[in-house]
Structures are given as C-alpha cells and as structure tokens.
Amino acid sequence: MIPPYADSRGSLQTLINCEIRNVALIKSKKGSVRSNHYHKTDWHYMYMLSGSADYYYRPTGSDEPPDKLLFNAGELLYTGPMEDHATVFLEDSVLLAMSGHPRDQETYESDVVRVELVAPND
C-alpha cells in the first residue's frame, strides 16, 4: 500500500489507485471457506477491515501444494488472473473486495472457474 498521509486531523490511507468496476463488502463467519476458484481475466484486491483468514494461492494448472499466508485486519491482498485462490476465515471477518470486472452474475460466471484448493471440511 501507499504510505498513509497524516496530519493533526488524522490520516488518509489510499488502498488502491487504479480503475475498478466493483467494490463488495463481504462478511464471513469463522470457519467458512470462500473462493476456491480462479478468474480467467479478472483480478481483485481484498482489504481486511476486521478479522483474519488464511489465504491459499498457486498458479492455475499447478499440481504443487498452495502457498498460504495469514491475512489480517488492515492488510491488502492482490489476486491476479489465473491464480487459484481460497480464503479460510479464522474468525468472523469483514473485508472489501475491489475488482476490475463488474460483478453482475453473468459477467462473473463467465470468468470464474471453480477448483477445490481447500476442502471445506479441512
């Protein structure tokens, strides 16, 4: 992220500085799994407002185990096209997802391919 600007009034944190087509507020319950897919051409940034999650990712088509990182409140993640990804929420969480394509159902479904990177019961 770009470093915040701060003065006596408080601070201003730029999250992203590019053209986006959709911003979604996503609330997830502890233990839930989201994503388990990849996007053919779309991309998105996720900014964790509260809570935390394990984020799993790997290049699409890879047979290697996914990499994992801890995604905490106040952090920003980028997911590019052709990257398998899944998010497992460690506590009740709220995040912003900001994407390059519109998120109407038809556009979304034509771009997303579901995979099982993380089994929901694991």
C-alpha positions as CSV (number, residue, x, y, z in Angstrom):
1,M,0.0,0.0,0.0
2,I,1.0,3.6,-0.5
3,P,2.1,5.0,2.9
4,P,-0.7,7.0,4.6
5,Y,-0.8,10.8,4.8
6,A,-1.2,12.0,8.3
7,D,-1.7,15.4,9.9
8,S,-3.3,16.8,13.0
9,R,-6.8,15.8,11.7
10,G,-5.9,12.1,11.4
11,S,-4.8,10.1,8.4
12,L,-5.7,9.2,4.9
13,Q,-4.8,5.7,3.6
14,T,-5.0,5.0,-0.2
15,L,-6.0,1.4,-0.7
16,I,-5.7,1.2,-4.5
17,N,-5.1,3.7,-7.2
18,C,-6.4,2.2,-10.4
19,E,-9.7,1.8,-12.3
20,I,-12.1,-0.7,-10.6
21,R,-15.6,-1.8,-11.7
22,N,-16.9,-3.3,-8.4
23,V,-16.5,-2.9,-4.7
24,A,-18.1,-5.5,-2.5
25,L,-18.4,-5.7,1.3
26,I,-18.0,-9.3,2.3
27,K,-18.9,-10.7,5.8
28,S,-17.7,-14.2,6.6
29,K,-18.3,-16.4,9.6
30,K,-15.4,-18.1,11.5
31,G,-14.5,-21.4,9.7
32,S,-16.1,-20.5,6.4
33,V,-14.3,-21.1,3.1
34,R,-14.6,-18.6,0.2
35,S,-13.3,-18.5,-3.3
36,N,-11.9,-22.0,-4.2
37,H,-11.7,-20.7,-7.8
38,Y,-9.7,-18.7,-10.3
39,H,-10.5,-15.9,-12.7
40,K,-9.7,-16.2,-16.4
41,T,-9.1,-12.4,-16.8
42,D,-10.5,-10.6,-13.8
43,W,-8.4,-9.6,-10.7
44,H,-9.2,-8.2,-7.3
45,Y,-7.8,-6.5,-4.3
46,M,-9.1,-7.5,-0.8
47,Y,-8.7,-5.3,2.2
48,M,-9.5,-6.9,5.6
49,L,-11.5,-4.5,7.7
50,S,-11.8,-6.8,10.7
51,G,-10.9,-10.4,11.5
52,S,-8.4,-12.7,9.9
53,A,-8.1,-15.5,7.4
54,D,-5.6,-17.9,5.9
55,Y,-5.2,-17.2,2.2
56,Y,-4.2,-20.0,-0.1
57,Y,-2.9,-19.5,-3.6
58,R,-1.0,-21.0,-6.5
59,P,-0.7,-20.6,-10.3
60,T,-3.6,-22.2,-12.1
61,G,-2.7,-25.6,-13.5
62,S,0.0,-26.2,-10.9
63,D,0.0,-29.6,-9.0
64,E,2.1,-28.1,-6.2
65,P,0.5,-27.6,-2.8
66,P,-0.7,-24.0,-2.4
67,D,1.2,-21.3,-0.6
68,K,-0.5,-19.9,2.5
69,L,-0.3,-16.6,4.2
70,L,-2.1,-15.1,7.2
71,F,-4.4,-12.2,6.1
72,N,-5.1,-9.8,9.0
73,A,-7.1,-6.6,9.5
74,G,-5.5,-3.6,7.9
75,E,-3.8,-5.7,5.2
76,L,-4.4,-5.6,1.4
77,L,-4.0,-8.6,-0.9
78,Y,-4.0,-8.7,-4.7
79,T,-5.2,-11.7,-6.7
80,G,-4.4,-11.7,-10.4
81,P,-6.0,-13.7,-13.2
82,M,-5.1,-17.4,-13.5
83,E,-4.3,-17.8,-9.8
84,D,-6.1,-20.5,-7.8
85,H,-7.1,-19.0,-4.5
86,A,-9.2,-19.8,-1.4
87,T,-9.8,-17.9,1.9
88,V,-10.4,-19.7,5.2
89,F,-11.7,-17.4,7.9
90,L,-10.2,-17.8,11.3
91,E,-12.8,-15.6,13.0
92,D,-15.8,-13.6,12.0
93,S,-14.4,-11.2,9.4
94,V,-15.4,-8.2,7.2
95,L,-13.4,-7.3,4.0
96,L,-13.7,-5.2,0.9
97,A,-13.2,-6.9,-2.4
98,M,-12.4,-4.5,-5.3
99,S,-12.3,-5.9,-8.8
100,G,-11.6,-5.0,-12.4
101,H,-14.7,-6.5,-13.9
102,P,-18.3,-5.8,-13.0
103,R,-19.8,-8.4,-10.6
104,D,-23.2,-9.0,-12.3
105,Q,-23.9,-12.7,-12.2
106,E,-23.5,-13.3,-16.0
107,T,-20.1,-11.5,-16.2
108,Y,-18.8,-13.2,-13.0
109,E,-19.8,-16.7,-14.0
110,S,-18.3,-16.4,-17.5
111,D,-14.9,-15.5,-15.9
112,V,-14.7,-17.7,-12.8
113,V,-13.6,-21.4,-12.8
114,R,-14.2,-23.3,-9.6
115,V,-11.5,-25.5,-8.1
116,E,-11.1,-27.2,-4.8
117,L,-7.9,-25.7,-3.5
118,V,-9.1,-26.1,0.1
119,A,-11.6,-28.7,1.1
120,P,-14.4,-27.1,3.2
121,N,-14.1,-29.7,5.9
122,D,-10.4,-29.3,6.4
